[in-house]
Every structure is written in C-alpha cells, then in structure tokens.
Amino acid sequence: MTAAAKKKRVAVLRGGWSAERKVSLSTGRGCADALRQSGYDVVEIDPPRDPATFATLLLPRPDAVFNALHGRGGEDGHIQAMLNLLGIPYTHSGLLASAVAMDKPMAKALFAAAGLPVVEGRVASREEILAGTVMDAPYVVKPANEGSSVGVIIVREGENRSIAANEIKDTMLVERFIPGRELTVAVMGDRALGVIEIVARGTWYDYEAKYAAGGSSHICPAELPPAIYAEAERIAVAAHQALGCRGVSRADFRYDDTVETPGRLYLLEVNTQPGMTPTSLVPDAAKAAGISYAELCAWMVECAACDA
C-alpha cells in the first residue's frame, strides 16, 4: 500500500444505461473492491443520463475516475467528454479513441488504412439485410455501435434461417464469416499481454459465453505457431496505437487455420473498455503476465488522464 494510493480518492463509475449495464455493474464491483484493497479511497457511482446530476455526484471532486462503464454512454465518448470538461482524469481511452472504436465501420476503415488485416464487409440497410442480398452466406450481421456481442447474428451456409424484422436496426455492419479460432490480445500501455484462445461452450462466443460462469474456457497462452502468436501481439499494439488508445484495450481476432498452414489472422475490433468481471479476458491475460488484478486496477488509476 503506497502513500500515494492512501491519499487518492477514486470514483468508480459502474452501471449506466446501456444494454451492457449488468456487465458494467460486475466489472465496477470488482475494480472498486480491488482498489480499496490497494489503499485507495473509493466511492462507487451509477451515473445518470443527465450531465448536471452526474456532475453533482462527483462532489467532492475525486482525484481520478475509474471508468467501469460498458456500451453506449460509457465507452463511446459521452462520459469521456463530460470528464474532459470537468477536468477530472479518467482511466482508459480518451474521447476520440473511444468514439472511433465504438463505431465499428469507422474503426475498420482506420485499421485498413494502417495496413492491418480486417474482414471483408460493409454497412447495409435494413431492407438489404432482410432481403438477404448483401453477400452470400456464411456472414455475420452486427450493430455498428454495440459491444459484448449484443445484437450479433450469424447466418450460416445452408441454414434455413430468416432474420426477423425486429432483430435489425436501420443500418448494420455485415461481414464475411471467418471460420477457425477465436483469439484475443490485451494491450497495457504499449505492450501486449500475450494471446488467449477462447473456446466457447456453445456454437460461438456470444454474450452468454462471455459472461456466464462456464460459458467459455480461456487457453492462456494460446497454442499457436510462434509466428502467428507474435503477429497477433504486433497487430493488437498497432491497432491500439492507430486508434490513439491509452491505458488498457483488448483486440479481438479470428484465426483461420482451416485451409492452410499457418493460417491467417483477421482483426475484428478493439474494445477500449474491456470487461473486468470474474470471467473476463483482460484479468486472465494480466495474471499470465505476472500482474495481479489489484495491480492492474491500480496501474490504470495511476495512468488516468484527461484529453489534452
């Protein structure tokens, strides 16, 4: 327990109003407990939509905010903008990186411009998706600005499945389905914390697989050809930097080794506010790198900042 930690008052934001509220409550609870164990003075806040009310909840003013929010409002630049205006340092990425990462089509364009391997796809209208004319199956339909696999639909080849009208928003991102294995790489500052392979209990890594106990298993470190392992780490750091992220992020990949050896990596997305629940990936990656959960949370607080 350091003297600096004893003096710092940290406001942990948890809950919020997005579709990922439940996950955020779990993440925030764990982070708040870990920070208390490290000697920080911690207050937990469930932020409302109203900016003025939110500002009053931040009194007395904390030394830093630990942003444990997920989804809209919490990781899309909304909270980041308010904290910038208030001049309160916060964990994770700033306004621009958060907003761009949450906008999947924009983030993909940025990754492609940086020479990173992305999946073929495009934004399609509701009418195109319901008509099944965007691309041949198999393909994936996903919201352009949600996380935690919320609203993701997989249409498989030969599957007798009609997408229901209530499953589709006005526009969504449609991508070619990549067979193979699910990988992820946590980035802490400017270094990768190793590669994890995710093996889902069901047919794919959906919301339940991510957050239900026993929904998936994590192979850490992933058993991969050395060149692929190193390339996944390189791409994760490059994607973190391309977005202008800070603190901790997590890059998600598909690794197609079904046809040729050593196979090919595809960068799916970067999560600027990765989960920190008991079943989350970043704590597993940190542990494998010799960093405890409490140490990880404290590091994030000590690196808290506002946009310049």
C-alpha positions as CSV (number, residue, x, y, z in Angstrom):
1,M,0.0,0.0,0.0
2,T,1.6,3.2,-1.2
3,A,1.3,6.7,0.4
4,A,0.0,7.9,-3.0
5,A,-2.7,5.3,-3.0
6,K,-3.8,6.2,0.5
7,K,-4.3,9.8,-0.5
8,K,-6.1,9.3,-3.8
9,R,-9.9,9.4,-3.9
10,V,-11.2,7.4,-6.8
11,A,-14.8,7.4,-8.2
12,V,-15.7,4.1,-9.9
13,L,-18.4,4.5,-12.5
14,R,-20.5,1.4,-12.8
15,G,-23.9,0.6,-14.2
16,G,-25.1,3.3,-16.6
17,W,-27.9,2.9,-19.1
18,S,-26.6,0.8,-21.9
19,A,-27.5,-2.8,-22.9
20,E,-24.3,-3.8,-21.0
21,R,-25.4,-2.4,-17.7
22,K,-25.3,-5.8,-15.9
23,V,-21.7,-6.4,-17.1
24,S,-20.7,-3.0,-16.0
25,L,-22.1,-3.5,-12.5
26,S,-20.0,-6.6,-12.2
27,T,-16.8,-5.0,-13.6
28,G,-17.2,-2.0,-11.4
29,R,-17.8,-4.0,-8.2
30,G,-14.6,-6.0,-8.7
31,C,-12.5,-2.9,-9.6
32,A,-13.8,-1.0,-6.6
33,D,-13.0,-3.8,-4.2
34,A,-9.5,-4.2,-5.7
35,L,-8.8,-0.5,-5.4
36,R,-9.9,-0.4,-1.7
37,Q,-7.6,-3.4,-1.0
38,S,-4.8,-1.3,-2.5
39,G,-5.5,1.6,-0.1
40,Y,-7.5,4.0,-2.3
41,D,-10.5,5.9,-1.0
42,V,-13.2,4.6,-3.3
43,V,-16.7,5.9,-4.0
44,E,-19.0,4.0,-6.4
45,I,-21.3,6.0,-8.8
46,D,-24.1,4.7,-11.0
47,P,-24.1,7.6,-13.5
48,P,-27.5,9.0,-14.7
49,R,-28.1,10.3,-18.2
50,D,-28.4,13.9,-17.0
51,P,-25.0,15.6,-17.1
52,A,-25.8,18.1,-14.4
53,T,-26.9,15.4,-12.0
54,F,-23.8,13.4,-12.9
55,A,-21.6,16.4,-12.1
56,T,-23.1,16.7,-8.6
57,L,-22.4,13.1,-7.9
58,L,-18.7,13.8,-8.5
59,L,-18.6,16.1,-5.4
60,P,-16.3,16.2,-3.5
61,R,-14.1,16.1,-6.6
62,P,-12.2,12.8,-6.9
63,D,-8.5,12.6,-7.9
64,A,-9.4,10.2,-10.6
65,V,-12.3,8.3,-12.2
66,F,-12.2,4.6,-12.9
67,N,-14.5,4.2,-15.8
68,A,-16.0,0.7,-15.5
69,L,-18.9,1.5,-17.8
70,H,-19.6,-0.5,-21.0
71,G,-21.6,0.2,-24.1
72,R,-23.3,3.4,-25.1
73,G,-22.7,6.4,-22.9
74,G,-19.8,4.8,-21.2
75,E,-17.3,3.9,-23.9
76,D,-18.5,5.9,-26.9
77,G,-17.0,9.3,-25.9
78,H,-20.1,10.5,-23.9
79,I,-18.7,10.1,-20.4
80,Q,-15.2,10.9,-21.6
81,A,-16.4,14.3,-22.9
82,M,-18.0,15.2,-19.6
83,L,-15.0,14.2,-17.6
84,N,-12.8,16.3,-20.0
85,L,-15.0,19.3,-19.4
86,L,-14.8,18.8,-15.6
87,G,-11.0,18.3,-15.8
88,I,-11.1,15.0,-13.9
89,P,-8.5,12.4,-15.0
90,Y,-10.1,9.0,-16.0
91,T,-9.0,5.6,-16.9
92,H,-9.0,4.0,-20.4
93,S,-9.0,5.9,-23.7
94,G,-10.0,9.5,-24.4
95,L,-12.9,10.9,-26.2
96,L,-11.8,10.4,-29.8
97,A,-10.3,7.0,-29.5
98,S,-13.4,5.8,-27.6
99,A,-15.9,7.2,-30.1
100,V,-14.0,5.8,-33.1
101,A,-13.5,2.3,-31.6
102,M,-17.3,2.2,-30.8
103,D,-18.1,3.0,-34.4
104,K,-17.1,-0.4,-35.9
105,P,-17.2,0.7,-39.6
106,M,-15.0,3.8,-38.9
107,A,-12.6,1.8,-36.8
108,K,-12.3,-0.8,-39.6
109,A,-11.5,1.9,-42.1
110,L,-8.8,3.2,-39.8
111,F,-7.3,-0.3,-39.3
112,A,-7.3,-0.9,-43.1
113,A,-5.6,2.4,-43.7
114,A,-2.9,1.3,-41.1
115,G,-2.4,-1.9,-43.1
116,L,-4.0,-4.2,-40.5
117,P,-5.9,-7.3,-41.7
118,V,-9.7,-6.7,-41.5
119,V,-12.7,-8.8,-42.6
120,E,-14.5,-8.1,-45.8
121,G,-17.8,-6.3,-45.1
122,R,-19.9,-3.2,-45.4
123,V,-22.7,-1.2,-43.8
124,A,-26.0,-2.4,-45.2
125,S,-29.6,-1.1,-44.9
126,R,-32.3,-2.9,-43.0
127,E,-34.1,-3.7,-46.3
128,E,-30.9,-5.3,-47.9
129,I,-30.3,-7.4,-44.8
130,L,-33.9,-8.7,-44.6
131,A,-33.8,-9.5,-48.3
132,G,-30.5,-11.4,-47.9
133,T,-28.8,-9.7,-50.7
134,V,-25.8,-8.2,-49.0
135,M,-23.5,-11.2,-49.5
136,D,-23.6,-14.9,-49.8
137,A,-23.7,-17.0,-46.6
138,P,-22.0,-17.5,-44.2
139,Y,-21.9,-14.0,-42.9
140,V,-22.2,-12.0,-39.7
141,V,-24.6,-9.1,-39.0
142,K,-23.8,-6.9,-36.1
143,P,-24.8,-3.4,-34.8
144,A,-22.3,-0.7,-35.8
145,N,-22.0,0.6,-32.2
146,E,-22.6,-2.0,-29.6
147,G,-20.2,-4.3,-27.6
148,S,-20.3,-7.6,-25.8
149,S,-21.8,-9.3,-28.9
150,V,-25.1,-7.6,-28.2
151,G,-27.3,-8.0,-31.3
152,V,-24.9,-10.1,-33.3
153,I,-26.5,-12.6,-35.8
154,I,-24.6,-15.3,-37.7
155,V,-26.2,-16.6,-40.9
156,R,-24.6,-19.9,-41.9
157,E,-24.4,-21.5,-45.3
158,G,-27.3,-23.9,-46.0
159,E,-29.1,-22.7,-42.9
160,N,-32.9,-22.4,-43.1
161,R,-33.0,-19.1,-41.1
162,S,-34.9,-15.9,-41.8
163,I,-33.7,-12.8,-39.9
164,A,-36.7,-11.3,-38.1
165,A,-37.5,-7.7,-38.7
166,N,-37.2,-6.8,-35.0
167,E,-33.6,-8.1,-35.0
168,I,-32.4,-5.4,-37.4
169,K,-31.8,-1.7,-36.9
170,D,-31.9,0.8,-39.6
171,T,-28.3,0.0,-40.7
172,M,-25.9,-2.7,-39.5
173,L,-22.5,-4.0,-40.4
174,V,-22.4,-7.2,-42.5
175,E,-19.1,-9.1,-42.6
176,R,-18.0,-12.3,-44.1
177,F,-17.9,-15.1,-41.5
178,I,-14.4,-16.3,-40.8
179,P,-14.1,-19.9,-39.8
180,G,-11.4,-21.1,-37.3
181,R,-10.5,-20.0,-33.8
182,E,-11.3,-17.0,-31.6
183,L,-8.3,-15.1,-30.2
184,T,-7.8,-12.0,-28.1
185,V,-4.9,-9.9,-27.0
186,A,-4.9,-7.4,-24.1
187,V,-2.7,-4.3,-24.5
188,M,-1.5,-2.5,-21.4
189,G,0.1,0.8,-22.3
190,D,2.5,0.0,-25.2
191,R,2.8,-3.8,-24.7
192,A,0.8,-6.9,-25.4
193,L,0.0,-9.2,-22.5
194,G,0.0,-12.4,-24.6
195,V,-2.5,-14.2,-26.7
196,I,-5.6,-16.0,-25.3
197,E,-7.7,-18.5,-27.3
198,I,-11.4,-18.6,-26.4
199,V,-13.2,-21.8,-26.6
200,A,-17.0,-21.2,-26.2
201,R,-19.3,-23.8,-24.7
202,G,-21.9,-23.1,-27.4
203,T,-21.5,-22.6,-31.1
204,W,-19.9,-19.2,-30.8
205,Y,-18.6,-16.6,-28.4
206,D,-21.9,-14.8,-27.7
207,Y,-23.0,-12.8,-24.6
208,E,-23.7,-15.9,-22.5
209,A,-20.3,-17.4,-23.4
210,K,-18.6,-14.2,-22.4
211,Y,-20.3,-13.6,-19.0
212,A,-22.0,-16.8,-17.8
213,A,-19.9,-19.0,-15.4
214,G,-18.6,-21.8,-17.5
215,G,-19.7,-20.2,-20.8
216,S,-16.2,-20.5,-22.2
217,S,-12.7,-21.5,-21.4
218,H,-9.6,-19.5,-21.9
219,I,-6.4,-21.1,-23.2
220,C,-3.6,-18.8,-22.0
221,P,-1.2,-18.7,-23.6
222,A,-2.8,-19.8,-26.8
223,E,-1.2,-22.8,-28.5
224,L,-0.3,-21.2,-31.9
225,P,2.6,-21.2,-34.3
226,P,5.2,-18.8,-32.9
227,A,4.9,-16.5,-35.9
228,I,1.1,-16.2,-35.6
229,Y,1.4,-15.6,-31.9
230,A,3.9,-12.8,-32.4
231,E,1.8,-11.3,-35.2
232,A,-1.3,-11.2,-33.1
233,E,0.6,-9.3,-30.4
234,R,2.0,-6.9,-33.0
235,I,-1.4,-6.2,-34.6
236,A,-3.0,-5.6,-31.2
237,V,-0.5,-3.0,-30.3
238,A,-0.7,-1.4,-33.8
239,A,-4.5,-1.2,-33.6
240,H,-4.3,0.3,-30.1
241,Q,-1.9,3.0,-31.4
242,A,-3.9,3.5,-34.6
243,L,-7.0,4.4,-32.6
244,G,-5.0,6.5,-30.2
245,C,-5.9,4.4,-27.2
246,R,-4.4,4.7,-23.8
247,G,-4.4,2.5,-20.7
248,V,-5.8,-0.9,-21.4
249,S,-7.5,-2.2,-24.5
250,R,-8.3,-5.6,-26.0
251,A,-8.1,-6.6,-29.6
252,D,-10.3,-9.5,-30.9
253,F,-9.3,-11.8,-33.7
254,R,-10.4,-14.7,-35.9
255,Y,-7.6,-17.1,-36.8
256,D,-8.5,-19.1,-39.9
257,D,-6.3,-22.2,-39.9
258,T,-8.9,-24.4,-41.6
259,V,-7.4,-24.4,-45.1
260,E,-3.8,-23.6,-45.0
261,T,-0.8,-23.6,-42.6
262,P,0.0,-21.4,-40.7
263,G,-3.4,-19.8,-41.4
264,R,-4.4,-16.1,-41.4
265,L,-5.3,-13.6,-38.7
266,Y,-8.2,-11.2,-39.0
267,L,-8.7,-8.2,-36.7
268,L,-12.3,-7.9,-35.7
269,E,-12.4,-4.9,-33.3
270,V,-10.7,-3.2,-30.4
271,N,-12.5,-2.8,-27.1
272,T,-11.4,0.3,-25.3
273,Q,-13.3,-0.6,-22.1
274,P,-12.7,-4.4,-21.8
275,G,-14.6,-6.3,-19.1
276,M,-13.0,-6.9,-15.7
277,T,-15.5,-9.4,-14.4
278,P,-14.6,-12.8,-12.9
279,T,-15.0,-14.4,-16.4
280,S,-13.3,-11.6,-18.3
281,L,-10.2,-11.9,-20.5
282,V,-8.0,-9.0,-19.5
283,P,-7.6,-10.1,-15.9
284,D,-6.6,-13.6,-17.2
285,A,-4.0,-12.1,-19.6
286,A,-2.6,-9.9,-16.8
287,K,-2.3,-12.8,-14.4
288,A,-0.4,-14.8,-17.0
289,A,1.9,-11.9,-17.4
290,G,2.5,-11.8,-13.6
291,I,0.2,-8.8,-12.9
292,S,-2.4,-9.3,-10.2
293,Y,-6.0,-8.0,-10.6
294,A,-5.3,-5.4,-7.9
295,E,-2.0,-4.3,-9.5
296,L,-3.8,-3.9,-12.9
297,C,-6.6,-1.8,-11.4
298,A,-4.0,0.4,-9.6
299,W,-1.9,0.8,-12.7
300,M,-5.0,2.0,-14.6
301,V,-5.8,4.6,-11.9
302,E,-2.2,5.9,-11.9
303,C,-2.3,6.3,-15.7
304,A,-5.6,8.2,-15.6
305,A,-5.7,11.3,-17.7
306,C,-7.9,13.9,-19.5
307,D,-7.6,14.7,-23.2
308,A,-5.2,17.5,-23.8
